[in-house]
Amino acid sequence: MKKHFQNKIAIVTGAASGIGRELAVQLLSHGATVIATDVNLAGLETLQSEQAAGNRLQDAVTDPAELLALLGL
């Protein structure tokens, strides 16, 4: 499989389940570094243990200050 997203960083909100989880899994399989966010921390931990070892997990980004902190601004 080609690594189309090698050296790219993706932020996926709602990554603990459903479409967000599948998007995170697909991005990882194509070489992206994924920063996964969700209010469901248990789901994020499962994602990390199954798919994303070494990628960053973040609690939900629900207000502008949290988003700025996530981006390091």
C-alpha positions as a printed NumPy array, in Angstrom:
array([[  0.   ,   0.   ,   0.   ],
       [  1.331,   3.412,  -0.885],
       [  1.915,   5.806,   1.949],
       [  0.178,   8.85 ,   0.432],
       [  0.147,  10.713,   3.727],
       [  3.739,   9.998,   4.799],
       [  5.165,  13.012,   6.701],
       [  1.67 ,  14.535,   7.059],
       [ -0.179,  15.276,  10.302],
       [ -3.955,  14.889,  10.561],
       [ -6.18 ,  16.026,  13.417],
       [ -9.294,  13.857,  13.645],
       [-12.09 ,  14.922,  15.981],
       [-14.605,  12.304,  17.086],
       [-11.936,   9.636,  16.548],
       [-13.097,   7.198,  19.241],
       [-15.89 ,   5.667,  17.162],
       [-17.833,   5.663,  13.925],
       [-16.701,   7.68 ,  10.921],
       [-14.035,   9.529,  12.907],
       [-12.452,   6.279,  14.044],
       [-12.467,   4.837,  10.53 ],
       [-10.947,   8.038,   9.156],
       [ -8.159,   7.855,  11.755],
       [ -7.503,   4.184,  10.954],
       [ -7.38 ,   4.863,   7.207],
       [ -5.074,   7.854,   7.6  ],
       [ -2.75 ,   5.763,   9.77 ],
       [ -2.719,   2.991,   7.179],
       [ -1.623,   5.537,   4.568],
       [  1.278,   6.789,   6.691],
       [ -0.152,   9.869,   8.414],
       [  0.61 ,  10.881,  11.964],
       [ -2.799,  11.228,  13.62 ],
       [ -3.76 ,  13.462,  16.512],
       [ -7.02 ,  11.88 ,  17.64 ],
       [ -9.536,  13.805,  19.77 ],
       [-12.815,  12.769,  21.37 ],
       [-14.75 ,  13.079,  24.627],
       [-14.675,   9.265,  24.838],
       [-11.2  ,   8.728,  26.301],
       [-11.704,   4.969,  26.653],
       [-12.445,   4.764,  22.927],
       [ -9.309,   6.777,  22.145],
       [ -7.212,   4.472,  24.301],
       [ -8.631,   1.478,  22.429],
       [ -7.82 ,   3.159,  19.121],
       [ -4.262,   3.757,  20.271],
       [ -3.744,   0.225,  21.524],
       [ -5.174,  -1.298,  18.327],
       [ -3.938,   1.073,  15.64 ],
       [ -2.108,   4.162,  16.65 ],
       [  0.769,   3.241,  18.909],
       [  3.013,   6.263,  19.046],
       [  0.413,   8.732,  17.825],
       [ -0.982,  11.444,  20.027],
       [ -4.34 ,  11.281,  21.776],
       [ -6.132,  14.357,  23.022],
       [ -9.281,  14.882,  25.04 ],
       [-12.082,  16.661,  23.203],
       [-11.384,  20.031,  21.648],
       [-14.567,  21.828,  22.594],
       [-13.525,  25.452,  22.823],
       [-11.103,  27.753,  20.99 ],
       [ -8.535,  27.752,  23.81 ],
       [ -8.269,  23.95 ,  23.694],
       [ -7.809,  24.043,  19.925],
       [ -5.084,  26.675,  20.191],
       [ -3.339,  24.603,  22.866],
       [ -3.536,  21.496,  20.681],
       [ -1.931,  23.415,  17.822],
       [  0.715,  24.845,  20.153],
       [ -0.404,  28.43 ,  19.666]])
